[in-house]
Amino acid sequence: MKYKLTVFIVFFLVAAYFPAPSYPANIKEPSAAGTFYPDNPKELSKMLDSLISQAKPEKSYSDVFILIVPHAGYGFSGKAASAAYKLLKPNKYRTVVIIGTGHHYGFSGISVYPEGKFITPLGSIEVDREFARKLLNQEKDIYFQPLAYEKEHSVEVQLPFLQKSLKGFKIVPIVTGDCTLSACNKLALLLKEAIGSRKDVLIVVSTDLYHGYDFEEAEKTDNLTVSFINNMDAEGLYYGLRDGKLQMCGGFGVVSAISLSSYLGYDKPRLIEYTNSSKVTGKMIKGIWTVGYASIVIDSKREDNAMLSKEERKKLLKIARSSIENYLKTGERLPLTETDPFLLEELGAFVTLHKRGELRGCIGNIIGRGPLYLTIRNMAIESATGDPRFSKVTLEELKDIDIEISVLSPMKKTDNPDDIRLGIDGVLIRKGFRSGVFLPQVATETGWSRDEFMSNLCAHKAGLAPEAWKGDDVEIYTFTAEVFSEKEL
């Protein structure tokens, strides 16, 4: 007996000092098949084919990087999810990071699945071991907690959609527990480092929205939650989830995804599809349990850290043309409303008109005096009808006019004209009550040197002596401009 006890003690000590490997290769069997989605392969395949074929997202996206998708039973959220998965290019992605959330096992931090395979009725998917290793054990909050995956459906329900949408990919399954904001940001930074310059990584964040018994409250809460996502306000989203003002069961993964997008310079999120369980079942009454479902996409990077996305540029050009046309027809300003957060910012802007390559009007505000979209409307009308150098544009000639927009960054004062970057910086010069401004593209169009640029600015725009910019009694401000036109887009 004493011998057996000694052996046991020795074994215990050895086990304590030489623990078993932390990451045993394993096969993760499905736990949601037959409940959240069919466990019969043919039935599941047929259901997915039907959902994806019926999905009709409003537009296509060229470079999808992040999908935020729901994870309820396919009968409830499958339509919303399929609208996002239909956007994917089958052969583009080699690694798919799936960030789910813990529903059954409570833990703190973030769990990354290290290696092995996940099984669905449609086959097996290998875990990207090398990618997972770049995330694991770099931070104390990010580690492998196997119990987080045992009954969890948030990662699993995304797999059949991926199997139907992509080819030849591996996965990195992640489950978030109770996370600090710091842990969310750490995951984003680790993902940034792991992705590096790769263009074949897709991030899928699995989350539902509102959970409660009030259909009307569901829509209000979900609209507010989505607005924080659209604003890319990771910190605001995190604390909104903490105090209950916002609702997402997988919200911490979304916080990480938004931070990652910001780190890598990606575009703003776009809502693809929204619904909720009350709408799906047709029981839109108070007292019925309601869960919100949204599909959101983050796609192409901004060019050179641009302020405006391609879609925002197109929208502003459309506003400019429609505003001119409406004013020439009716004499009234076009009534407009806008929800895009960036287009609501107060920024300076110019609208320039060209007719067959010749200037036909240019008016703008250096400093924002209202929402950007209204500034564009008003400056477009002024350029067409109020530029004293030209006669008013007629409705007949509008078809021959190309519209160019310059959206300006906030002004920065400079004490050294040598810091001005020709072709990049616009310049405002001011002395007493006299001032003048050149947009950045003036230097490009004229080929002037810095001295010529500044001298012409003083003489022809500010009404000052050509050499006035060299004096100590002038104020010089620089700004950048994003310039885009109809002929480009």
C-alpha positions as CSV (number, residue, x, y, z in Angstrom):
1,M,0.0,0.0,0.0
2,K,2.9,2.3,0.9
3,Y,4.5,1.5,-2.4
4,K,1.4,2.3,-4.4
5,L,1.0,5.6,-2.5
6,T,4.6,6.5,-3.2
7,V,4.1,5.7,-6.9
8,F,0.9,7.9,-7.0
9,I,2.7,10.8,-5.3
10,V,5.6,10.5,-7.8
11,F,3.2,10.4,-10.7
12,F,1.3,13.4,-9.4
13,L,4.5,15.4,-9.0
14,V,5.8,14.5,-12.5
15,A,2.4,15.5,-13.9
16,A,2.6,18.8,-12.1
17,Y,6.0,19.7,-13.3
18,F,5.7,18.1,-16.8
19,P,2.1,18.7,-17.8
20,A,0.6,17.1,-20.9
21,P,0.8,19.2,-24.1
22,S,-1.7,22.1,-24.0
23,Y,-2.8,21.6,-27.6
24,P,-3.7,18.0,-28.3
25,A,-4.7,17.5,-31.9
26,N,-8.4,16.7,-31.9
27,I,-11.5,16.4,-34.0
28,K,-14.4,18.8,-33.0
29,E,-17.7,17.1,-33.8
30,P,-20.7,19.2,-34.5
31,S,-23.0,20.0,-31.6
32,A,-25.6,22.2,-33.4
33,A,-26.4,19.9,-36.3
34,G,-30.0,18.7,-36.2
35,T,-31.0,21.7,-34.1
36,F,-29.7,24.9,-35.6
37,Y,-29.4,23.4,-39.1
38,P,-30.1,20.0,-40.7
39,D,-27.8,17.1,-39.9
40,N,-28.6,15.4,-43.2
41,P,-25.9,16.4,-45.7
42,K,-28.3,16.5,-48.7
43,E,-30.9,18.4,-46.8
44,L,-28.4,20.9,-45.5
45,S,-26.8,21.4,-48.9
46,K,-30.2,22.0,-50.5
47,M,-31.2,24.5,-47.8
48,L,-27.9,26.5,-48.2
49,D,-28.2,26.5,-52.0
50,S,-31.7,27.9,-51.7
51,L,-30.8,30.5,-49.2
52,I,-27.7,31.8,-51.1
53,S,-29.4,31.7,-54.5
54,Q,-32.3,33.8,-53.1
55,A,-30.1,36.3,-51.4
56,K,-29.9,39.6,-53.3
57,P,-27.5,42.1,-51.7
58,E,-27.9,45.5,-53.2
59,K,-24.4,45.7,-54.5
60,S,-21.3,43.6,-54.9
61,Y,-18.1,44.2,-52.9
62,S,-14.7,43.8,-54.5
63,D,-12.5,43.1,-51.5
64,V,-14.5,41.8,-48.6
65,F,-12.3,41.6,-45.4
66,I,-14.8,41.3,-42.5
67,L,-18.3,39.9,-42.3
68,I,-20.5,40.4,-39.3
69,V,-23.2,37.7,-39.4
70,P,-25.9,36.2,-37.2
71,H,-25.7,32.7,-35.7
72,A,-29.3,31.7,-34.9
73,G,-31.0,28.7,-36.4
74,Y,-31.0,28.9,-40.2
75,G,-34.8,29.1,-40.3
76,F,-34.5,32.4,-38.4
77,S,-31.2,34.1,-39.4
78,G,-30.2,32.1,-42.5
79,K,-31.6,34.7,-44.9
80,A,-29.7,37.5,-43.3
81,A,-26.5,35.5,-43.2
82,S,-26.7,34.3,-46.8
83,A,-26.8,37.9,-48.1
84,A,-23.3,38.3,-46.7
85,Y,-21.9,35.0,-47.7
86,K,-23.1,35.6,-51.3
87,L,-20.5,38.4,-51.5
88,L,-17.5,36.1,-51.2
89,K,-15.2,35.1,-54.0
90,P,-14.8,31.3,-53.8
91,N,-11.0,31.1,-54.4
92,K,-9.9,34.3,-52.7
93,Y,-9.4,33.2,-49.1
94,R,-7.0,30.7,-47.6
95,T,-7.6,31.5,-43.9
96,V,-10.9,32.3,-42.3
97,V,-10.8,33.6,-38.7
98,I,-14.2,33.0,-37.1
99,I,-14.9,35.0,-33.9
100,G,-17.8,33.6,-31.9
101,T,-19.0,34.1,-28.4
102,G,-19.5,31.8,-25.4
103,H,-23.1,30.8,-24.7
104,H,-22.6,27.7,-22.5
105,Y,-19.3,28.0,-20.6
106,G,-18.4,31.1,-18.7
107,F,-14.8,32.3,-18.8
108,S,-12.7,35.4,-18.9
109,G,-10.6,36.4,-21.9
110,I,-10.5,35.0,-25.4
111,S,-10.0,31.4,-26.5
112,V,-8.2,30.5,-29.7
113,Y,-8.5,26.9,-31.0
114,P,-5.0,25.7,-31.7
115,E,-5.1,22.8,-34.2
116,G,-7.2,19.9,-35.4
117,K,-10.4,19.7,-37.5
118,F,-14.0,20.8,-37.2
119,I,-16.6,18.5,-38.6
120,T,-20.0,19.4,-40.2
121,P,-22.4,17.2,-42.2
122,L,-20.7,18.6,-45.3
123,G,-17.2,17.4,-44.3
124,S,-14.2,18.5,-42.3
125,I,-12.3,21.8,-42.1
126,E,-8.7,22.0,-40.9
127,V,-7.6,24.5,-38.3
128,D,-4.9,26.8,-39.6
129,R,-2.3,25.8,-37.0
130,E,0.4,28.3,-38.0
131,F,-1.9,31.3,-37.9
132,A,-3.4,30.2,-34.6
133,R,0.1,30.0,-33.1
134,K,0.7,33.7,-33.9
135,L,-2.3,34.6,-31.6
136,L,-1.9,32.2,-28.7
137,N,-0.1,32.9,-25.5
138,Q,1.2,36.3,-26.6
139,E,-1.1,37.9,-24.1
140,K,-2.4,36.5,-20.8
141,D,-6.0,37.2,-21.9
142,I,-5.7,35.2,-25.1
143,Y,-5.2,31.4,-24.7
144,F,-6.9,28.1,-25.4
145,Q,-9.9,27.1,-23.3
146,P,-11.3,23.8,-24.7
147,L,-14.5,23.9,-22.7
148,A,-15.5,27.1,-24.6
149,Y,-16.1,25.0,-27.7
150,E,-17.8,21.9,-26.3
151,K,-21.5,22.9,-26.9
152,E,-20.9,26.2,-28.6
153,H,-22.8,27.0,-31.8
154,S,-21.7,30.5,-32.7
155,V,-18.6,29.3,-34.6
156,E,-20.1,26.1,-35.8
157,V,-23.2,27.5,-37.6
158,Q,-20.9,29.6,-39.9
159,L,-19.0,26.6,-41.1
160,P,-21.6,25.1,-43.6
161,F,-22.0,28.6,-45.1
162,L,-18.3,28.8,-45.6
163,Q,-18.1,25.3,-47.0
164,K,-20.7,26.3,-49.6
165,S,-19.1,29.7,-50.4
166,L,-15.3,29.0,-50.4
167,K,-12.8,26.4,-51.6
168,G,-9.5,25.3,-50.1
169,F,-9.5,27.3,-46.9
170,K,-8.6,26.7,-43.3
171,I,-10.1,28.2,-40.2
172,V,-9.1,29.8,-36.9
173,P,-12.0,29.4,-34.5
174,I,-12.1,32.0,-31.7
175,V,-14.6,32.3,-28.8
176,T,-14.8,35.4,-26.7
177,G,-15.6,35.2,-23.0
178,D,-16.0,38.1,-20.6
179,C,-13.5,40.5,-22.1
180,T,-11.9,43.8,-21.1
181,L,-11.6,46.5,-23.8
182,S,-7.8,46.0,-23.5
183,A,-8.3,42.3,-24.4
184,C,-10.4,43.2,-27.5
185,N,-7.7,45.6,-28.6
186,K,-4.9,43.1,-28.0
187,L,-6.7,40.5,-30.2
188,A,-7.0,43.2,-33.0
189,L,-3.3,43.9,-32.8
190,L,-2.3,40.2,-32.8
191,L,-4.6,39.7,-35.9
192,K,-3.0,42.7,-37.6
193,E,0.5,41.2,-37.0
194,A,-0.6,37.7,-38.1
195,I,-2.3,39.0,-41.3
196,G,0.7,41.2,-42.3
197,S,0.5,41.8,-46.0
198,R,-1.7,38.9,-46.8
199,K,-4.8,39.5,-49.0
200,D,-6.3,36.0,-48.5
201,V,-7.6,36.3,-44.9
202,L,-11.3,36.7,-44.1
203,I,-12.6,37.7,-40.7
204,V,-16.1,36.4,-39.8
205,V,-17.7,37.7,-36.6
206,S,-20.6,35.7,-35.4
207,T,-23.2,37.7,-33.4
208,D,-26.9,38.3,-32.9
209,L,-28.3,41.6,-31.8
210,Y,-31.2,42.5,-29.5
211,H,-32.6,39.8,-27.2
212,G,-35.9,40.7,-25.5
213,Y,-39.7,40.8,-25.4
214,D,-40.4,44.1,-27.2
215,F,-40.5,44.1,-31.0
216,E,-40.5,47.9,-31.3
217,E,-37.6,48.2,-28.8
218,A,-35.7,45.6,-30.8
219,E,-35.6,47.8,-33.9
220,K,-34.7,51.0,-32.0
221,T,-31.9,49.2,-30.0
222,D,-30.5,47.5,-33.1
223,N,-30.5,50.8,-35.1
224,L,-28.5,52.4,-32.3
225,T,-26.1,49.4,-32.1
226,V,-25.5,49.4,-35.9
227,S,-24.8,53.2,-35.8
228,F,-21.9,52.6,-33.4
229,I,-20.6,50.0,-35.8
230,N,-21.0,52.3,-38.8
231,N,-19.1,55.0,-37.0
232,M,-16.3,52.5,-36.3
233,D,-16.6,53.5,-32.6
234,A,-15.0,50.5,-31.0
235,E,-14.8,52.1,-27.5
236,G,-18.3,53.5,-27.6
237,L,-19.6,50.1,-28.7
238,Y,-17.8,48.3,-25.9
239,Y,-19.1,50.6,-23.1
240,G,-22.6,50.7,-24.7
241,L,-22.6,46.9,-24.5
242,R,-21.4,47.0,-20.9
243,D,-24.1,49.4,-19.7
244,G,-26.9,47.7,-21.7
245,K,-27.7,50.6,-24.0
246,L,-26.5,48.4,-26.9
247,Q,-27.1,44.7,-27.4
248,M,-24.9,42.1,-29.2
249,C,-24.3,38.7,-27.8
250,G,-21.0,38.5,-29.8
251,G,-20.3,42.2,-29.4
252,F,-16.7,41.9,-28.0
253,G,-15.7,40.2,-31.3
254,V,-17.2,43.1,-33.2
255,V,-15.2,45.5,-31.0
256,S,-12.0,43.7,-32.0
257,A,-13.0,43.6,-35.7
258,I,-13.7,47.4,-35.8
259,S,-10.3,48.1,-34.1
260,L,-8.6,45.8,-36.6
261,S,-10.3,47.6,-39.5
262,S,-9.0,50.9,-38.2
263,Y,-5.5,49.6,-37.7
264,L,-5.4,48.3,-41.3
265,G,-7.1,51.4,-42.9
266,Y,-10.2,49.6,-44.1
267,D,-13.4,51.3,-45.2
268,K,-16.5,51.9,-43.1
269,P,-18.9,49.1,-42.4
270,R,-21.9,48.7,-44.6
271,L,-25.2,47.1,-43.5
272,I,-26.2,44.4,-46.0
273,E,-29.3,42.9,-44.4
274,Y,-31.4,43.4,-41.2
275,T,-34.3,41.5,-39.8
276,N,-35.4,40.0,-36.5
277,S,-37.2,36.9,-35.4
278,S,-40.5,38.7,-35.1
279,K,-40.4,39.8,-38.7
280,V,-39.3,36.3,-39.8
281,T,-42.2,34.6,-38.0
282,G,-44.7,37.4,-38.7
283,K,-45.4,37.8,-35.0
284,M,-44.7,41.5,-34.7
285,I,-46.3,42.1,-31.3
286,K,-45.1,43.0,-27.8
287,G,-44.5,40.1,-25.4
288,I,-43.0,37.8,-28.1
289,W,-39.3,36.9,-27.7
290,T,-37.4,38.8,-30.4
291,V,-33.8,38.5,-31.5
292,G,-32.2,40.9,-34.0
293,Y,-30.1,39.7,-37.0
294,A,-27.8,41.8,-39.2
295,S,-25.3,41.2,-41.9
296,I,-22.6,43.8,-42.2
297,V,-19.6,43.9,-44.5
298,I,-16.2,45.8,-44.3
299,D,-14.5,45.7,-47.6
300,S,-11.9,47.7,-49.6
301,K,-9.2,49.8,-48.0
302,R,-9.2,53.5,-48.3
303,E,-6.6,54.7,-50.9
304,D,-3.7,56.5,-49.1
305,N,-5.8,56.7,-45.9
306,A,-8.5,58.6,-47.7
307,M,-11.2,60.3,-45.8
308,L,-13.9,59.3,-48.2
309,S,-14.8,55.8,-49.5
310,K,-15.6,55.3,-53.2
311,E,-19.3,55.1,-52.4
312,E,-19.3,58.3,-50.4
313,R,-17.5,60.1,-53.3
314,K,-20.1,58.8,-55.7
315,K,-22.9,60.0,-53.4
316,L,-21.5,63.5,-53.1
317,L,-21.1,63.8,-56.9
318,K,-24.7,62.7,-57.3
319,I,-25.8,65.3,-54.8
320,A,-23.9,68.0,-56.7
321,R,-25.4,67.2,-60.1
322,S,-28.9,66.6,-58.8
323,S,-28.8,69.9,-56.8
324,I,-27.7,71.9,-59.9
325,E,-30.3,70.3,-62.1
326,N,-33.1,70.8,-59.5
327,Y,-32.1,74.5,-59.0
328,L,-32.0,75.3,-62.7
329,K,-35.4,73.7,-63.2
330,T,-37.2,75.1,-60.1
331,G,-35.1,77.8,-58.5
332,E,-35.3,75.8,-55.2
333,R,-32.6,74.0,-53.2
334,L,-33.0,70.2,-53.3
335,P,-34.3,68.9,-50.0
336,L,-31.8,66.3,-48.6
337,T,-31.3,64.1,-45.6
338,E,-28.3,61.9,-44.9
339,T,-27.3,59.3,-42.3
340,D,-23.7,58.6,-43.3
341,P,-21.6,59.8,-40.3
342,F,-18.8,61.2,-42.3
343,L,-21.1,63.1,-44.6
344,L,-22.6,64.8,-41.5
345,E,-19.2,66.2,-40.5
346,E,-18.5,69.9,-40.9
347,L,-15.7,70.1,-43.4
348,G,-14.7,72.7,-46.0
349,A,-15.3,71.8,-49.6
350,F,-15.1,73.2,-53.2
351,V,-17.2,72.3,-56.2
352,T,-15.5,72.9,-59.6
353,L,-17.2,72.7,-62.9
354,H,-15.4,72.0,-66.2
355,K,-16.9,72.2,-69.7
356,R,-14.9,70.3,-72.3
357,G,-11.8,70.7,-70.2
358,E,-12.2,74.5,-69.5
359,L,-13.1,75.9,-66.1
360,R,-16.8,76.8,-65.9
361,G,-17.2,77.7,-62.2
362,C,-15.6,77.1,-58.8
363,I,-17.0,78.1,-55.4
364,G,-16.3,76.6,-52.0
365,N,-15.9,77.1,-48.2
366,I,-12.5,76.7,-46.7
367,I,-14.0,76.0,-43.3
368,G,-17.0,73.8,-42.8
369,R,-20.2,75.6,-42.0
370,G,-22.6,72.7,-41.8
371,P,-22.8,69.1,-42.8
372,L,-20.6,68.2,-45.7
373,Y,-23.4,66.9,-47.9
374,L,-25.3,70.2,-47.6
375,T,-22.1,72.1,-48.2
376,I,-21.7,70.2,-51.5
377,R,-25.3,70.9,-52.4
378,N,-24.9,74.6,-51.8
379,M,-21.5,75.0,-53.4
380,A,-22.6,73.1,-56.5
381,I,-25.4,75.6,-57.0
382,E,-23.1,78.6,-56.3
383,S,-20.5,77.3,-58.8
384,A,-23.2,76.9,-61.5
385,T,-25.0,80.2,-60.9
386,G,-22.9,82.5,-58.6
387,D,-19.3,82.5,-59.8
388,P,-18.8,86.2,-61.0
389,R,-16.3,85.2,-63.6
390,F,-18.8,83.2,-65.6
391,S,-22.4,83.4,-66.9
392,K,-24.8,81.1,-65.2
393,V,-24.8,77.5,-66.4
394,T,-27.9,76.6,-68.4
395,L,-29.9,73.4,-68.1
396,E,-29.0,72.6,-71.7
397,E,-25.2,72.7,-71.2
398,L,-25.3,70.8,-67.9
399,K,-24.9,67.5,-69.8
400,D,-21.5,68.7,-71.1
401,I,-20.2,69.7,-67.7
402,D,-17.9,67.5,-65.5
403,I,-18.2,68.0,-61.8
404,E,-15.2,67.9,-59.5
405,I,-15.3,68.0,-55.7
406,S,-12.5,68.9,-53.3
407,V,-13.2,67.9,-49.6
408,L,-10.8,69.7,-47.3
409,S,-9.1,68.6,-44.1
410,P,-9.0,71.0,-41.1
411,M,-6.5,73.9,-41.4
412,K,-3.0,73.7,-39.8
413,K,-1.0,76.8,-39.2
414,T,2.6,76.7,-40.4
415,D,5.5,79.1,-39.7
416,N,7.7,77.6,-42.4
417,P,6.7,77.9,-46.1
418,D,9.4,75.3,-46.9
419,D,7.1,72.7,-45.2
420,I,4.4,73.1,-47.9
421,R,4.2,70.0,-50.1
422,L,3.4,71.1,-53.6
423,G,0.5,69.1,-55.1
424,I,-0.4,67.7,-51.7
425,D,-1.1,70.8,-49.5
426,G,-3.5,73.6,-50.2
427,V,-2.6,76.9,-48.8
428,L,-4.5,79.8,-47.2
429,I,-2.6,83.1,-46.7
430,R,-3.9,85.9,-44.6
431,K,-2.7,89.4,-43.8
432,G,-5.1,91.7,-42.0
433,F,-8.4,91.6,-43.8
434,R,-7.0,90.2,-47.0
435,S,-6.8,86.5,-47.7
436,G,-6.5,84.1,-50.5
437,V,-6.5,80.3,-51.1
438,F,-5.1,77.8,-53.6
439,L,-6.3,74.2,-53.7
440,P,-3.5,71.5,-53.8
441,Q,-4.2,70.7,-57.5
442,V,-3.3,74.3,-58.6
443,A,0.4,73.4,-58.2
444,T,0.0,70.2,-60.2
445,E,-2.0,72.0,-63.0
446,T,0.4,74.9,-63.4
447,G,3.7,73.2,-62.7
448,W,4.8,76.2,-60.5
449,S,7.7,76.1,-58.1
450,R,7.0,76.8,-54.4
451,D,8.0,80.4,-54.9
452,E,5.8,80.8,-57.9
453,F,2.9,79.1,-56.1
454,M,3.1,81.4,-53.1
455,S,3.8,84.6,-55.1
456,N,0.7,84.0,-57.4
457,L,-1.4,83.2,-54.3
458,C,-0.5,86.5,-52.8
459,A,-0.8,88.6,-55.9
460,H,-3.8,87.0,-57.6
461,K,-5.9,85.7,-54.7
462,A,-5.1,87.8,-51.7
463,G,-4.5,91.1,-53.3
464,L,-1.1,91.3,-51.7
465,A,2.4,92.1,-53.0
466,P,3.9,88.9,-54.6
467,E,6.6,88.6,-52.0
468,A,4.3,89.2,-49.0
469,W,4.4,85.5,-48.1
470,K,8.0,85.9,-47.0
471,G,7.1,88.5,-44.3
472,D,6.6,87.9,-40.6
473,D,3.2,89.6,-40.5
474,V,1.3,87.0,-42.6
475,E,-0.4,83.9,-41.4
476,I,-0.1,80.7,-43.5
477,Y,-2.3,77.7,-43.1
478,T,-2.1,74.4,-45.0
479,F,-4.7,71.7,-45.6
480,T,-5.1,68.7,-47.7
481,A,-7.9,67.9,-50.1
482,E,-9.4,64.8,-51.5
483,V,-10.2,65.6,-55.1
484,F,-12.5,63.4,-57.3
485,S,-14.6,64.0,-60.3
486,E,-17.3,62.3,-62.4
487,K,-15.0,61.4,-65.2
488,E,-12.8,59.4,-62.8
489,L,-15.6,57.5,-61.1
